[in-house]
Amino acid sequence: MQDAAVADLAEDDDDEPGWSAEEQGGETDDGLPADRFVDRELSWLAFNQRVLELAEDETVPLLERANFLAIFASNLDEFFMVRVAGLKRRIVTGLAVPTNVGTGPVDLLDQIVERAHELQERHAHVAIDSLAPGLAATGIAVVRWQDLSEAECEAMSARFEAEVFPVLMPLAVDPAHPFPYISGLSLNLAVRVRVPDEEEEQFARLKVPAVLPRFIALGAEGGDQRFLPLEELIANNLDEVFPGMEIVDHHVFRVTRNEDVTIDEDETENLIQALEQELSRRKFGPPIRLEVADDIDDDTLELLVDELGITEREVYRLPGLLDLTCLFQVAGLDRPDLRYTKRVPVTASAFLPNDQNEQDDLFQSITRKDVLVHHPYESFATSVQALLEQAADDPDVLAIKQTLYRTSGDSPVVAALIRAAAAGKQVLALVEVKARFDEQANIRWARQLERAGVHVVYGMVGLKTHCKLLMVVRRENGRLRHYCHIGTGNYNPKTSRIYEDFGLFTDNDQVGRDITRLFNELSGFAIEKSFQRLLVAPRHLRKGLLSRIERETAAARAGRRARIRLKMNSIVDEQIIDALYRASRAGVEVQLWVRGISSVRAGVPGLSEHIAMRSIVGRYLEHSRVFAFWNDGDEEVFIGSADMMHRNLDRRVETLIQLTSTEHMRDISAHFDKAMADTTASWWAEPDGTWTRHAFAEDGSPLDDLHRDRMLQIQRRKRQR
């Protein structure tokens, strides 16, 4: 889950612009109170706390707890690199404005730092006081040098000489050697040395090589798996690195830097070249956090603070190991007894061949009826990937068009597009090179596609293309048929195993026309005024959702049943939130299922007492977006790529598609019922903006696990086919 967590956070954390005076927390003309929002940054920290609470839960398998600890650390790194760095930059440049809750930027930074300190210390103690003893009891231990036998010390020192020493690059600090550049997120040793019999001390920085595993496996002892941290090995062989010098002291430290990228597309003639230049500067961003071992001495700390140019409040003294993303290595150990029960995605029942020895013809399956696939419960490989591969090899397929926001290394999706181009088909790939922290990979894939003859475009100036669209144009019986896939998640085979997402396959003519026109707008010159089955941002999506919220509000005021159900990663947009508050005041039943950030205050008397908000964090990363409106019983249900954030609604190309199958809508509704039920484990939003975990019944038994139950449900569905 490492890459998934990192990529998703990056996807969800673009900088937001300033808001209008009303949206900054003022009271509205119709009496919505000034304190109606929750700050988005503090809400994000609350989300990461939910991840941490899973790591604390002793009913969660041990290696999964290690994984959640690593995810928490990785998430927080990126939060600092993007969100905290952006806030600090705006403060320094004088461009920061009060938040949507009216908090001044300096005060907000203070609140973030205070909360981050609390969470990091709590995180460190979970690893030391709970996870480590638990792992040790099962035969897995991360040990210190002093725990090794004399023979093991000798063996490890030999490995140091052979495998580590040649890679090390000690950098001295003296009049001839200025303080070295410390790269972001690198682990380092601050070493103080002196010439024997002299008092004057000198400082050196020694980087722990990221090209080597963080944990070095020791020989098994009674069947146990024991690991020595790489920094421990280096620290106890410093006399080999600084021969003839007396080692006075050493301490581990780590720096986080601003790694955001800003491109002025209106002033840039070549987006790829400008982006590559900006990426080369990313690693030189200013430092925003210094993590140090809690036993660091004052002199070393003062030197680091002065040379890095940071403040005392940006220093995080932590017990135990720094950079607990290293626990991804532990979480990957081959110990199925310490993991969730293995669940293998099944092929969607609509794509199962009648004969088990045959391969299903996906075109025929989609022609029979629209197919809604739910990942990771249903397989990406036998649905999206299979459609692309079949299309690449089918002589009747004339064209393939696809958006690519994030994909994986050795991607079968990219391979299929290349094969289709080689076969002479028209292939268009819209590659979003501005997908944060995937820019370099996407540039590489874009150039590979171009060399293969794929028509590659990079979206629209000033907008990120975030929609998830695939269209195959096929000649059948003398006419052209459009086979379309509209999804809620990226075309990434790796993350599809742990991201929860929906995808609709359809050959509906109207959808085909809509998507054809949208691709023409993205790759050429066109301004589409409307679509039939799609809601598209930035031109139509906000208006379409607001009009439906207002329709439910009017129905409630007229005494009719009204209900709104929204499932999102995040909800921050003040205009949407205010519309939901007005709906709640009118009596609309509003159910929000939000994984991450939420600026909504749910359950506040007189404001949002009809709004219930839940969050589910667990085995899979909830990623799908669903928008359902009761509409006097003729329910409208949309799925798509957009969260309720300013950048999704106003500065991205996003797509929602309306479902028309009663079966699909009923399935999503039942899934939503399960998520919102009191008997399902989840976090509940409280009126004061905090979240309370509900994981156990009054008798102490665990509540239902949505992810486990959904997998079992879909597996039963396959068997009943």
Phi, psi and omega in degrees: 000001183302300184297324181298312182298316182295311182298317183294321178297317179299320181296328188261006190233043172293152175297145178254150178282179174291163181249169175291167182301319180295320183287347178277009172118004179287157177289141181272167181298330180265017169089012173293130190288159183292334184262035188274354183248157171255137180298135186291324182291317178292328177293323177295319178298325176295323175298313181294333174296325178296322174298317180296323180295329174292323177293332180280341187285113183286354174275348177278137180306146190301313181290334174290324176296319175300320179297316180294324175297319179293320178297316178305312182296316180296316177302314184293323175305311184289327175302316178291317183296331186249297188288308181293319179299317179296318179297316180297319179298318181291326177295314182296321182275355180077015183264355183288143177238162177302151181285179180292351175254009176084006180283134176294150185300321179292318178296321179296317179299320177299316180295319179298313182298317180298315181291321180295322176300314180300314184291321180293321178294318178297318179300314180298319182288329175299316180296319185281312192271338185240305184293311184302311177298322179297315178295320180300323180293341179257005177094018177239123183218136168262117190251164174261166181302320183292347178277350185275151173284168180299320179295321179293322178300317179295319180294319180291323177295324176295319177295323178301312181299320187276324192244338187249312185308317182296341185268341187288149180224082179292138181236115180279154175241113177204182182305332180268349183229101180294165180303128187286160173289130179256112183291150182297136176068007176282150176264134188223155170251126170268115187245130174252127182229167173205159175288134181307140179071009173245151183273328187293129179261152177234156185247142174220149176249133180233114181280133174283117189297124178286348181281352179252153177300143180292325181248131179257124182288132174267164176300142180299139179236103182065028179089353180284154173255119183236143185225141177249126177300141182301321180294331176293318179297316181294314184299329182266011173227027181295335179295339176280332181279325181238067184296141179083353180257152174270125178278111181280312183194165175208149180214147179271140174213165184209138183243138172250135182240163172291115181240029176282160179233132180234127179235131173270095186293331181292335182256009186247125179279323181236103185299317183296313181296317180296320181292320178298320178295319181292323178296325179293336179270347185304317185292351180256019179295158181293148179288145181229352179205137175237116176260132181225156173295144187291350178261015182295143181277159186297321183295315180295317180297317180299319178299313181297315181298315181294314184289326180276343178070040178246172182261165180299326183288345177269008177263130181242106176274122187229140174281159175074202182288143169272159178058074181281009167297344176299341181290348171301325179294318178293317182298338181273004180296150182278076177227078182302337179290346181249020182235170169301149174303132184296131177236125181258127178303143180257159173286133178307137186303327180292340182258009178279130178290155178294325178252124183299339181273358180253163173258134184292144172272104185294329178298316179296319181298318181289327178295325180297317179190158174301145181238126175253121182250140181241105177274152359271008181293323176249145194287135170288321185296323183264011177234276183298307182299318181296321178296316179297316182292322177294320180295322181297328185261354185274120181294341180276350177279128182260327186208149174227132177231135185207145170264141177231110179264307173221135173223180187253166173295148183054042187289125174293338176294310179297318180300320180294320179296319179295318180295322179295318178296320179296332179277002176091009179279154172285121182232126177241126176238120175266104185260121179272097183284353181264012177293113191304133180069000171245011185302311184296317179296319181291325174298318180298315180293322181298317181290325177296319178295318180298317180297333181275357179096009176282139174283111183252128174235161188242027174083206188246146180300129177083355182233140167273139176266106188250352182293155184245095188229141174218132178224133177244125179257122187231138177273123180224120177053042175082003178228164180264133177241140180256121174255119189239147170234128176237120186239175176254353184229168183290157178277069187231107183300328182288309182288340179296344179279344182229347174273135174272122183209153172255153173213133181253128173254130181208150171247021180301130184298320182293318177298318178301318178295317179301312184288325175301314180294324179292317177297322177297323178292323182286326186259344183232219178239109180197149174231105182274128182276333181198160175229158184274311184252355185248147164249121188239129173268153008267003189272325191239340192293311181302312181298320181295318179289317180298320181294325179286324174297317180294326177296318177294322179298315179297321179297317180296320179295332179274003177088010180263160178295140179215140181210140175233130176233123180232130175242125187212164167286317185211150173224113184231332187301120187292324181295317177295315182297316179298322177297323177291323175300315180295323177296316179299317179299329180280349179105008178290135173283114183246122178241122180244130177242104190235122179284316192248250187280138173214127175265009181277138167260111184265146173075020179275122180304135179081353181233307189216034183294343178262009177258121173248132183231130180236157173225137178236120177234130183188220186302318180250155181267109180299121189225344183287155175240128182227137181227114185233134182230130188299316173055049178056035177094342176264071194299140173254130180231129178240147168234157179173202192256355193263136165265168181268072180229157183304315186291329178289321186276332189241339188228018177223156169270112180236154181223130168245142176241139178277129175281146179240346181280125177300323179298316181294316181294323179294321180295314180295321179296318179294323178295320178294318176305315182297318181295324184272353184291145178296340182273359180257135179296128181193174171256139180252133177283134179260159182303332182274006177093355177274171180235138180243129180279133174241099184239343185226145177284173182300330180275006178090353180285148181290143174287170183298141176264111184302316184293317178296314184293325179293319178298315179297321179298315183288326175296320177296321180300319179296317182293332183277355184297000000 
